[in-house]
Amino acid sequence: MDLRLPQRTLRVATAGLAILAVAACGAGGQAQDARSAGPVAPSADLRGVCPARITIQTNWWPQAEYGAIYHLLGEQLKVDTGKKRVSGALVAAGRDTGVRLEVRAGGPATSFQQVSQLLHLDPAITLGGVATDEQVQNAAEQPTLAVFAPMDLNPQVLLWDEDTYPQFNTIADIGQSDVQVLYFQGATFMEFLVGTGILRRSQIDGGYDGSPARFVAENGEIVQQGYLTNEPYALEHEVKQWGKPVAYQLVHDAGYPIYPEALVIRPRDKATLAPCLSRLVPILQQATADYAAHPEDTNQRISELVEAMGGYPYSTERAGWAVGKMRSEGILANGTHTRDTVGDFEPGRVQKTIDIVTPILTGQGKPVPRLAAAELATNEFITAGVGLDPPTAPRR
């Protein structure tokens, strides 16, 4: 979760970004995209192959983690301020693909309902951003199949004040102390950390509410969860009561290898969507590479969209920090199988997540079917060789 910070004044039209805010009931006709002049390559022509409107449900407000998706929106956008969603022409490499793209905000915008549940409640949603552990959790009643991984590693961290705890270098170091660890109640990764003995149950506190208030009030004498893409920047640059760097370790590096916010479909839709996904997924791959190389314009768009939707303030500076950290930490990186391909899945990592999460959930009395990695993720629609350049070497 991101920090809960005071909202700024709502502004829906700004220089350099054409946004039309509409009522919650939606908007009318389509607008011509300024970047769509000229013929589109056959592989990028989605008309008649994909739904006329491709709808993607995310798990939070617009942010850098979903940068590739927002990068695909054309210049003329329509924002439904009531339903917290944006739509426009789906533009690939400057060419209109002939279909519309709608991106829906999640988290607070959907009362924190899980994306895998929303996907099964609303047939209009084409793809949703779902982490691997959520896939396992809901496999019995809301199964999903991941087709593209926007991020290779999970940006979730535990963070601490490096001045107060200079002896901490890893999450395991925290477990050798009596320091309290603040987290969101019910987080599966915390059950993994406790179950493996990395942390002790006596030191964890599920009272985290997404605010930096407790961390600041206790002068950094506690550890808290967060996302590398948000909290470290906010604490150093936006929370005046703190105003200094924090140290952290990725939860991934403690042995919890989920793919975060992977784009998933309903498995029953795979045969119908396959022709579309064969063209759309490589477009998503290229958009990821393009966004990683030149994120500035899209970050400006993301910041303005959050403001237009009335979300938590999200500056272009924070978005730029997020992209830089995702690149340097191997979060926004080419995948495991090759060094030149972005968005693919390593079956071994998916299976490891299944093996970790299943006993945790069954221990909580939640039914989990016997699963194999191929039931949760596929590389079928990934095009080899489409990736970040220069590549960021994946790290495990």
Backbone hydrogen bonds in HBPLUS format (Angstrom, degrees):
<---DONOR---> <-ACCEPTOR-->    atom                        ^
c    i                          cat <-CA-CA->   ^        H-A-AA   ^      H-
h    n   atom  resd res      DA  || num        DHA   H-A  angle D-A-AA Bond
n    s   type  num  typ     dist DA aas  dist angle  dist       angle   num
A0004-ARG N   A0210-GLY O   3.16 MM 206  5.91 132.2  2.40 122.8 129.7     1
A0017-LEU N   A0014-THR O   3.33 MM   3  5.80 163.3  2.36 130.8 131.0     2
A0077-LEU N   A0018-ALA O   3.27 MM  59  6.40 169.7  2.28 149.6 152.6     3
A0020-LEU N   A0077-LEU O   2.94 MM  57  6.12 158.3  1.99 142.2 149.1     4
A0079-VAL N   A0020-LEU O   2.87 MM  59  6.06 161.2  1.91 142.8 148.8     5
A0022-VAL N   A0079-VAL O   2.70 MM  57  5.82 163.9  1.73 165.9 162.4     6
A0081-THR N   A0022-VAL O   3.36 MM  59  6.39 155.2  2.42 159.0 158.8     7
A0026-GLY N   A0023-ALA O   3.03 MM   3  5.86 171.5  2.04 126.6 129.3     8
A0036-SER N   A0033-ASP O   3.22 MM   3  5.46 168.5  2.24 115.3 116.6     9
A0044-ALA N   A0041-ALA O   2.85 MM   3  5.29 147.1  1.95 115.4 125.8    10
A0045-ASP N   A0042-PRO O   3.23 MM   3  5.13 162.3  2.26 101.1 106.4    11
A0046-LEU N   A0097-THR O   2.95 MM  51  5.44 152.2  2.03 137.2 146.2    12
A0049-VAL N   A0046-LEU O   3.13 MM   3  5.25 156.3  2.19 117.3 123.2    13
A0050-CYS N   A0046-LEU O   2.94 MM   4  5.45 169.3  1.95 158.5 155.1    14
A0100-ARG N   A0052-ALA O   2.85 MM  48  6.12 175.7  1.85 154.6 154.9    15
A0054-ILE N   A0100-ARG O   2.84 MM  46  6.16 166.5  1.86 158.1 154.3    16
A0102-GLU N   A0054-ILE O   2.85 MM  48  6.15 164.9  1.87 156.6 158.0    17
A0126-THR N   A0055-THR O   2.81 MM  71  5.06 144.0  1.94 130.2 142.3    18
A0127-LEU N   A0055-THR O   3.10 MM  72  6.50 161.3  2.13 155.0 159.9    19
A0056-ILE N   A0102-GLU O   2.82 MM  46  6.22 163.9  1.84 166.1 170.3    20
A0104-ARG N   A0056-ILE O   2.87 MM  48  6.19 166.7  1.89 162.2 165.3    21
A0057-GLN N   A0127-LEU O   2.91 MM  70  6.40 156.6  1.96 150.8 155.3    22
A0129-GLY N   A0057-GLN O   2.89 MM  72  6.34 151.8  1.97 166.5 170.9    23
A0058-THR N   A0104-ARG O   2.97 MM  46  5.97 171.2  1.97 158.2 161.2    24
A0106-GLY N   A0060-TRP O   3.05 MM  46  4.15 163.0  2.08  99.4 104.7    25
A0066-TYR N   A0063-GLN O   3.02 MM   3  5.80 151.8  2.10 122.0 128.7    26
A0067-GLY N   A0064-ALA O   2.83 MM   3  4.56 156.3  1.89 115.1 112.7    27
A0069-ILE N   A0066-TYR O   3.05 MM   3  5.60 129.2  2.32 113.9 126.0    28
A0070-TYR N   A0066-TYR O   3.35 MM   4  6.74 162.0  2.38 156.3 160.7    29
A0071-HIS N   A0067-GLY O   2.86 MM   4  5.98 138.8  2.03 146.6 159.4    30
A0072-LEU N   A0069-ILE O   3.09 MM   3  5.41 146.4  2.20 104.9 114.1    31
A0073-LEU N   A0070-TYR O   3.30 MM   3  5.46 159.6  2.35 103.9 109.8    32
A0091-VAL N   A0072-LEU O   2.73 MM  19  5.15 169.7  1.74 162.7 161.2    33
A0074-GLY N   A0089-ALA O   2.79 MM  15  4.97 137.0  1.97 148.9 156.8    34
A0078-LYS N   A0087-SER O   2.94 MM   9  5.34 155.9  1.99 153.0 159.3    35
A0087-SER N   A0078-LYS O   2.94 MM   9  5.34 148.1  2.04 142.2 152.5    36
A0080-ASP N   A0085-ARG O   2.82 MM   5  5.31 160.4  1.86 159.6 165.7    37
A0084-LYS N   A0080-ASP O   2.81 MM   4  5.61 118.5  2.19 144.1 159.6    38
A0085-ARG N   A0080-ASP O   3.29 MM   5  5.31 154.4  2.36 133.3 140.8    39
A0105-ALA N   A0084-LYS O   2.95 MM  21  5.67 172.3  1.95 166.9 169.2    40
A0086-VAL N   A0103-VAL O   2.96 MM  17  5.41 159.7  2.00 149.4 154.8    41
A0103-VAL N   A0086-VAL O   2.80 MM  17  5.41 160.2  1.84 161.7 167.9    42
A0088-GLY N   A0101-LEU O   3.01 MM  13  5.57 145.0  2.14 146.7 157.6    43
A0101-LEU N   A0088-GLY O   2.80 MM  13  5.57 169.3  1.81 173.3 176.8    44
A0090-LEU N   A0099-VAL O   3.01 MM   9  5.92 166.6  2.03 157.8 153.4    45
A0097-THR N   A0090-LEU O   2.95 MM   7  5.85 172.2  1.95 167.7 168.9    46
A0092-ALA N   A0095-ARG O   2.82 MM   3  5.22 152.4  1.90 155.9 149.7    47
A0095-ARG N   A0092-ALA O   2.95 MM   3  5.22 159.9  1.99 112.2 118.9    48
A0109-ALA N   A0106-GLY O   3.18 MM   3  4.91 150.9  2.27 122.5 114.0    49
A0110-THR N   A0107-GLY O   3.06 MM   3  5.56 154.9  2.13 115.0 122.1    50
A0112-PHE N   A0107-GLY O   2.62 MM   5  4.21 161.7  1.65 142.7 136.5    51
A0111-SER N   A0108-PRO O   3.31 MM   3  4.90 163.7  2.34 105.6 103.1    52
A0113-GLN N   A0110-THR O   3.12 MM   3  5.76 158.1  2.17 117.0 122.7    53
A0117-GLN N   A0114-GLN O   3.14 MM   3  5.36 128.5  2.41 100.0 112.8    54
A0118-LEU N   A0114-GLN O   3.06 MM   4  6.45 159.0  2.11 149.6 155.7    55
A0119-LEU N   A0115-VAL O   2.84 MM   4  6.02 155.9  1.90 153.8 160.0    56
A0120-HIS N   A0117-GLN O   3.12 MM   3  5.34 128.1  2.40 100.2 112.8    57
A0121-LEU N   A0117-GLN O   3.01 MM   4  6.27 128.6  2.28 141.5 156.4    58
A0121-LEU N   A0118-LEU O   3.08 MM   3  4.92 133.2  2.31  93.0 106.5    59
A0122-ASP N   A0118-LEU O   2.96 MM   4  6.01 148.5  2.06 156.3 161.0    60
A0125-ILE N   A0122-ASP O   3.18 MM   3  5.94 166.6  2.19 122.6 125.9    61
A0128-GLY N   A0264-VAL O   3.05 MM 136  5.31 147.4  2.16 134.5 144.6    62
A0264-VAL N   A0128-GLY O   2.81 MM 136  5.31 158.6  1.86 148.5 154.9    63
A0130-VAL N   A0262-ALA O   2.83 MM 132  5.26 164.3  1.85 149.9 148.5    64
A0262-ALA N   A0130-VAL O   3.07 MM 132  5.26 123.9  2.39 119.7 118.8    65
A0134-GLU N   A0131-ALA O   3.10 MM   3  5.37 124.2  2.43 103.3 117.1    66
A0135-GLN N   A0131-ALA O   3.04 MM   4  6.41 147.9  2.15 148.6 158.6    67
A0132-THR N   A0259-TYR O   3.11 MM 127  5.52 143.2  2.25 140.1 151.1    68
A0136-VAL N   A0132-THR O   3.06 MM   4  6.45 155.4  2.13 151.0 156.0    69
A0137-GLN N   A0133-ASP O   2.98 MM   4  6.16 161.9  2.02 143.0 148.4    70
A0138-ASN N   A0134-GLU O   3.06 MM   4  6.19 152.4  2.14 148.7 153.4    71
A0139-ALA N   A0136-VAL O   3.30 MM   3  5.13 170.3  2.31 105.7 108.3    72
A0142-GLN N   A0138-ASN O   2.70 MM   4  5.14 150.5  1.78 153.9 163.5    73
A0145-LEU N   A0265-ILE O   2.94 MM 120  5.36 155.3  2.00 149.7 156.6    74
A0265-ILE N   A0145-LEU O   2.87 MM 120  5.36 150.3  1.96 139.5 145.8    75
A0146-ALA N   A0376-LEU O   2.72 MM 230  5.94 176.6  1.73 140.3 141.0    76
A0378-THR N   A0146-ALA O   2.97 MM 232  6.29 151.1  2.05 164.2 169.1    77
A0147-VAL N   A0263-LEU O   2.81 MM 116  5.94 167.8  1.82 171.5 169.0    78
A0263-LEU N   A0148-PHE O   2.80 MM 115  5.26 154.9  1.86 161.7 165.8    79
A0149-ALA N   A0343-GLY O   2.98 MM 194  4.31 152.9  2.05 114.1 120.8    80
A0152-ASP N   A0331-ILE O   2.67 MM 179  5.17 147.7  1.77 165.1 164.2    81
A0228-LEU N   A0155-PRO O   2.80 MM  73  5.35 172.2  1.81 156.8 154.9    82
A0251-VAL N   A0156-GLN O   2.90 MM  95  5.87 167.0  1.91 144.2 146.4    83
A0157-VAL N   A0226-GLY O   2.82 MM  69  5.34 168.9  1.83 138.9 141.4    84
A0226-GLY N   A0157-VAL O   2.99 MM  69  5.34 136.7  2.18 152.9 148.9    85
A0158-LEU N   A0249-GLN O   3.20 MM  91  5.84 150.5  2.29 154.3 160.0    86
A0249-GLN N   A0158-LEU O   3.15 MM  91  5.84 144.0  2.29 151.5 162.2    87
A0159-LEU N   A0224-GLN O   2.85 MM  65  5.62 170.6  1.86 165.2 166.1    88
A0224-GLN N   A0159-LEU O   3.18 MM  65  5.62 158.7  2.23 150.4 156.3    89
A0160-TRP N   A0247-ALA O   2.88 MM  87  5.33 156.2  1.93 139.3 145.1    90
A0247-ALA N   A0160-TRP O   2.83 MM  87  5.33 154.5  1.90 167.7 168.9    91
A0165-TYR N   A0161-ASP O   2.97 MM   4  6.13 159.8  2.01 155.1 161.5    92
A0168-PHE N   A0165-TYR O   3.16 MM   3  5.70 167.1  2.18 116.5 120.5    93
A0173-ASP N   A0170-THR O   3.11 MM   3  5.23 128.5  2.39  96.1 108.9    94
A0174-ILE N   A0171-ILE O   3.05 MM   3  5.15 122.6  2.39  97.4 111.7    95
A0175-GLY N   A0171-ILE O   3.26 MM   4  6.68 148.0  2.36 144.5 152.7    96
A0176-GLN N   A0173-ASP O   3.08 MM   3  5.26 149.6  2.18 101.5 110.8    97
A0177-SER N   A0174-ILE O   3.00 MM   3  5.46 155.7  2.06 118.9 121.1    98
A0223-VAL N   A0180-GLN O   2.92 MM  43  6.19 173.0  1.93 164.8 167.2    99
A0181-VAL N   A0203-GLN O   2.77 MM  22  6.08 155.3  1.83 156.9 162.1   100
A0205-ASP N   A0181-VAL O   2.77 MM  24  5.86 153.6  1.84 164.4 158.0   101
A0182-LEU N   A0223-VAL O   2.71 MM  41  6.05 169.2  1.72 152.3 152.8   102
A0225-GLN N   A0182-LEU O   2.96 MM  43  6.35 138.4  2.14 158.2 170.2   103
A0183-TYR N   A0205-ASP O   2.89 MM  22  6.18 155.5  1.95 159.4 160.2   104
A0208-TYR N   A0183-TYR O   3.08 MM  25  4.82 154.7  2.14 132.0 126.4   105
A0187-ALA N   A0184-PHE O   3.17 MM   3  5.89 152.2  2.25 147.1 145.3   106
A0190-MET N   A0187-ALA O   3.18 MM   3  5.65 135.6  2.39 106.9 117.4   107
A0191-GLU N   A0188-THR O   3.07 MM   3  5.21 120.8  2.44  99.9 114.4   108
A0192-PHE N   A0188-THR O   3.13 MM   4  6.53 146.9  2.24 148.3 157.8   109
A0193-LEU N   A0189-PHE O   3.00 MM   4  6.35 157.2  2.06 145.9 151.4   110
A0194-VAL N   A0190-MET O   2.94 MM   4  6.17 156.0  2.00 149.2 155.3   111
A0195-GLY N   A0191-GLU O   2.78 MM   4  5.74 158.7  1.83 140.7 148.1   112
A0196-THR N   A0192-PHE O   2.98 MM   4  6.02 145.8  2.09 148.8 155.2   113
A0198-ILE N   A0193-LEU O   2.94 MM   5  5.15 123.8  2.26 157.3 169.5   114
A0199-LEU N   A0193-LEU O   3.04 MM   6  5.55 159.8  2.08 126.0 126.2   115
A0197-GLY N   A0194-VAL O   3.01 MM   3  5.12 156.8  2.07 105.7 113.1   116
A0203-GLN N   A0200-ARG O   2.95 MM   3  5.63 160.3  1.99 119.4 125.6   117
A0204-ILE N   A0201-ARG O   3.34 MM   3  5.53 162.0  2.38 107.8 112.7   118
A0216-VAL N   A0212-PRO O   2.93 MM   4  6.09 165.7  1.95 165.8 169.9   119
A0217-ALA N   A0213-ALA O   2.80 MM   4  5.90 164.0  1.82 149.7 155.2   120
A0218-GLU N   A0214-ARG O   2.93 MM   4  5.98 149.1  2.03 147.9 154.1   121
A0220-GLY N   A0215-PHE O   2.92 MM   5  5.24 161.2  1.96 171.6 167.0   122
A0219-ASN N   A0216-VAL O   2.96 MM   3  5.05 156.7  2.01 112.6 114.2   123
A0221-GLU N   A0218-GLU O   2.98 MM   3  5.64 151.1  2.07 118.7 126.9   124
A0230-ASN N   A0227-TYR O   2.88 MM   3  5.42 170.0  1.89 123.3 126.2   125
A0234-ALA N   A0230-ASN O   2.97 MM   4  6.13 172.0  1.97 161.2 163.9   126
A0235-LEU N   A0231-GLU O   2.82 MM   4  5.87 171.4  1.83 161.9 163.5   127
A0236-GLU N   A0232-PRO O   3.23 MM   4  6.26 154.9  2.30 137.1 143.5   128
A0237-HIS N   A0233-TYR O   2.81 MM   4  5.84 161.4  1.85 159.0 164.6   129
A0238-GLU N   A0234-ALA O   2.74 MM   4  4.66 149.2  1.83 127.3 135.9   130
A0239-VAL N   A0234-ALA O   2.82 MM   5  5.99 138.4  1.99 164.4 160.1   131
A0243-GLY N   A0235-LEU O   3.04 MM   8  5.92 127.1  2.33 177.8 165.8   132
A0242-TRP N   A0239-VAL O   2.96 MM   3  5.63 161.1  1.99 120.3 126.5   133
A0243-GLY N   A0239-VAL O   3.08 MM   4  5.97 129.0  2.35 164.4 171.7   134
A0253-ASP N   A0250-LEU O   3.04 MM   3  5.34 128.0  2.32 101.8 113.7   135
A0254-ALA N   A0251-VAL O   2.97 MM   3  5.15 152.2  2.05 105.0 114.0   136
A0255-GLY N   A0252-HIS O   2.92 MM   3  5.38 160.4  1.96 114.6 119.0   137
A0269-ASP N   A0266-ARG O   2.81 MM   3  5.46 156.9  1.86 124.2 131.7   138
A0270-LYS N   A0267-PRO O   3.13 MM   3  5.38 168.0  2.15 112.8 116.5   139
A0273-LEU N   A0269-ASP O   2.89 MM   4  6.00 162.3  1.92 163.6 169.4   140
A0274-ALA N   A0270-LYS O   2.83 MM   4  5.65 128.3  2.10 150.0 161.0   141
A0276-CYS N   A0273-LEU O   2.93 MM   3  5.26 115.9  2.35 110.6 126.8   142
A0277-LEU N   A0273-LEU O   2.80 MM   4  5.98 166.3  1.82 162.5 167.3   143
A0278-SER N   A0274-ALA O   2.97 MM   4  6.06 149.3  2.07 151.9 158.9   144
A0279-ARG N   A0276-CYS O   3.01 MM   3  5.52 144.0  2.15 110.7 120.4   145
A0280-LEU N   A0276-CYS O   2.77 MM   4  5.91 164.5  1.79 155.7 161.0   146
A0281-VAL N   A0277-LEU O   3.00 MM   4  5.41 164.6  2.02 133.3 138.4   147
A0283-ILE N   A0280-LEU O   3.02 MM   3  5.04 118.8  2.41  96.9 112.9   148
A0284-LEU N   A0280-LEU O   2.91 MM   4  6.28 150.6  2.00 152.1 161.0   149
A0285-GLN N   A0281-VAL O   2.86 MM   4  6.20 150.3  1.95 150.2 159.3   150
A0286-GLN N   A0282-PRO O   2.95 MM   4  6.21 164.1  1.98 148.2 151.0   151
A0287-ALA N   A0283-ILE O   2.88 MM   4  6.06 155.5  1.94 147.0 154.6   152
A0288-THR N   A0284-LEU O   2.96 MM   4  6.11 147.7  2.07 142.8 150.7   153
A0289-ALA N   A0285-GLN O   3.11 MM   4  6.48 157.0  2.16 148.8 154.5   154
A0290-ASP N   A0286-GLN O   2.85 MM   4  6.09 160.6  1.88 151.6 157.4   155
A0291-TYR N   A0287-ALA O   2.84 MM   4  5.91 158.6  1.88 144.7 150.7   156
A0292-ALA N   A0288-THR O   2.97 MM   4  6.09 162.0  2.00 146.1 151.4   157
A0293-ALA N   A0289-ALA O   3.10 MM   4  6.26 147.0  2.21 142.1 150.4   158
A0294-HIS N   A0290-ASP O   2.94 MM   4  6.07 155.9  1.99 149.7 156.2   159
A0299-ASN N   A0295-PRO O   2.80 MM   4  5.88 155.5  1.86 161.8 170.2   160
A0300-GLN N   A0296-GLU O   3.02 MM   4  6.31 152.6  2.09 149.8 156.7   161
A0301-ARG N   A0297-ASP O   3.04 MM   4  6.36 155.5  2.10 144.4 151.2   162
A0302-ILE N   A0298-THR O   2.81 MM   4  6.10 160.2  1.85 153.1 158.2   163
A0303-SER N   A0299-ASN O   2.96 MM   4  6.15 166.2  1.98 151.3 154.2   164
A0304-GLU N   A0300-GLN O   3.08 MM   4  6.30 161.3  2.11 149.2 154.0   165
A0305-LEU N   A0301-ARG O   2.86 MM   4  6.06 153.7  1.93 153.4 161.4   166
A0306-VAL N   A0302-ILE O   3.00 MM   4  6.24 162.6  2.03 155.8 159.2   167
A0307-GLU N   A0303-SER O   3.23 MM   4  6.46 158.4  2.28 142.5 148.2   168
A0308-ALA N   A0304-GLU O   2.83 MM   4  6.05 157.6  1.88 147.7 154.5   169
A0309-MET N   A0305-LEU O   2.91 MM   4  6.11 146.7  2.02 149.6 157.7   170
A0311-GLY N   A0306-VAL O   2.86 MM   5  5.10 165.6  1.89 158.7 154.8   171
A0310-GLY N   A0307-GLU O   3.05 MM   3  5.05 151.7  2.14 100.4 109.4   172
A0319-ALA N   A0315-SER O   3.05 MM   4  6.37 160.9  2.09 146.8 152.2   173
A0320-GLY N   A0316-THR O   2.85 MM   4  6.03 155.4  1.91 143.7 150.3   174
A0321-TRP N   A0317-GLU O   2.95 MM   4  6.17 157.6  2.00 146.9 152.8   175
A0322-ALA N   A0318-ARG O   2.88 MM   4  6.14 158.4  1.93 149.1 155.2   176
A0323-VAL N   A0319-ALA O   3.04 MM   4  6.38 159.0  2.08 151.7 155.7   177
A0324-GLY N   A0320-GLY O   3.03 MM   4  6.26 166.9  2.05 150.9 154.7   178
A0325-LYS N   A0321-TRP O   2.85 MM   4  6.09 163.7  1.88 159.7 163.9   179
A0326-MET N   A0322-ALA O   2.83 MM   4  5.97 157.0  1.88 149.4 156.6   180
A0327-ARG N   A0323-VAL O   2.94 MM   4  6.16 152.0  2.02 148.9 156.0   181
A0328-SER N   A0324-GLY O   2.95 MM   4  6.16 169.4  1.96 150.8 153.8   182
A0329-GLU N   A0325-LYS O   2.91 MM   4  5.84 149.6  2.01 147.3 153.9   183
A0331-ILE N   A0326-MET O   2.82 MM   5  4.58 128.0  2.09 141.8 151.1   184
A0332-LEU N   A0326-MET O   2.90 MM   6  4.92 167.0  1.92 111.4 115.7   185
A0330-GLY N   A0327-ARG O   3.31 MM   3  5.37 161.9  2.34 103.6 108.9   186
A0335-GLY N   A0341-THR O   2.72 MM   6  6.02 157.2  1.77 160.7 163.6   187
A0342-VAL N   A0386-VAL O   2.99 MM  44  6.40 163.1  2.02 143.6 138.7   188
A0349-ARG N   A0346-GLU O   2.95 MM   3  5.45 127.1  2.23 114.1 127.1   189
A0350-VAL N   A0346-GLU O   3.19 MM   4  6.56 159.9  2.24 155.6 161.8   190
A0351-GLN N   A0347-PRO O   2.86 MM   4  6.10 162.8  1.88 154.7 159.3   191
A0352-LYS N   A0348-GLY O   2.89 MM   4  6.05 150.1  1.98 140.0 148.6   192
A0353-THR N   A0349-ARG O   2.98 MM   4  6.24 155.3  2.05 146.9 152.7   193
A0354-ILE N   A0350-VAL O   3.03 MM   4  6.37 157.8  2.08 147.7 153.8   194
A0355-ASP N   A0351-GLN O   2.90 MM   4  6.17 160.6  1.94 150.9 155.8   195
A0356-ILE N   A0352-LYS O   2.90 MM   4  6.14 141.4  2.05 144.7 155.3   196
A0357-VAL N   A0353-THR O   2.85 MM   4  5.93 176.6  1.85 161.5 162.4   197
A0358-THR N   A0354-ILE O   2.98 MM   4  5.74 163.5  2.01 148.7 153.4   198
A0361-LEU N   A0357-VAL O   2.96 MM   4  6.21 163.6  1.99 164.1 168.0   199
A0362-THR N   A0358-THR O   2.90 MM   4  6.10 168.9  1.91 161.4 164.9   200
A0363-GLY N   A0359-PRO O   2.96 MM   4  5.84 147.0  2.07 134.5 143.1   201
A0364-GLN N   A0361-LEU O   2.96 MM   3  5.02 137.4  2.14  97.7 110.4   202
A0366-LYS N   A0361-LEU O   2.97 MM   5  5.30 165.2  1.99 147.3 143.1   203
A0365-GLY N   A0362-THR O   3.02 MM   3  4.95 159.0  2.07 103.0 107.7   204
A0375-GLU N   A0372-ALA O   2.93 MM   3  5.54 154.2  1.99 118.4 126.4   205
A0376-LEU N   A0373-ALA O   2.97 MM   3  5.45 156.5  2.02 114.6 122.0   206
A0377-ALA N   A0373-ALA O   3.11 MM   4  6.32 150.0  2.21 158.8 168.0   207
A0382-ILE N   A0379-ASN O   3.16 MM   3  5.27 159.1  2.20 108.5 114.9   208
A0386-VAL N   A0383-THR O   3.40 MM   3  6.13 158.5  2.45 138.5 138.2   209
